[in-house]
Amino acid sequence: MNDDLKFGLTVLAVLGVVIFATTQAISMDMSIADLVVQLVQHAIDLLRHLFIQVRAENPPHNLA
């Protein structure tokens, strides 16, 4: 597994814990579904960033 992917997944896990703990600390009524939505949005951003980085490192060859 790519080191960037491992780091990204770790960041998402920590971010989920921080979001959940923060909402509990300030007494916001945030359900698990809301937390999952936030994590999915961050995961999509992470995957988009990784895809752009991989494409930049390995550009497609021009066949023309």
N, C-alpha and C positions, 0 to 999 in steps of 0.2 A: 504494500500500500504506500502511496506517495506520502512523503513527510508533510507536504502542504495540506493534504486531505486529512491526515491524522490531527494536525494542528487545528484545522477548521472544525472538525467534529468535536474536539475537546473544547474549543471556544463556544460552540453551540450549546454543549452540555452545561458549561459554566454559565453562559448567558441565560439559559432556562432556569437554573437555580437562582440566579440573581434576580431575574424578573419575578419569579414566584415569591422569593423571600421579601422583595421590596413591596410587592402588592399586599402581602400579609402584614408587613410592618406598618404600612400606612392605612390599613383596614380597607383597601379597595376590594370590591367583590369581583375577583377575576377567576373565572372557572378554568378548569384544565383545558377545555376546548379553546379558550382565548389564548392560553399559553402555547398550545400546539400551533395555532395560527401564526403567532409571533415567530415561533421557531421555524416553521415552514418558510415564512417570508425571508428570514435570515439565511436559511439553508439554500434557497433559490439564489439569493445574492451571492453566497459563497460559491455555488456551482457555476454561476455566470462568470464570476471573477476567475475561477480556475480554468474554465473553458477558454476565456480570452487569453489567459497567460499561456496555456498550452498551444493555442493557435499562433501566438506571437513567437513562441520558441520553435514551432514546426509549421511554417507556412506551407500551404499546398503548392505543389509544383505546377507551373504553367505548362500545359501539354501542347500549346499552339506553337 
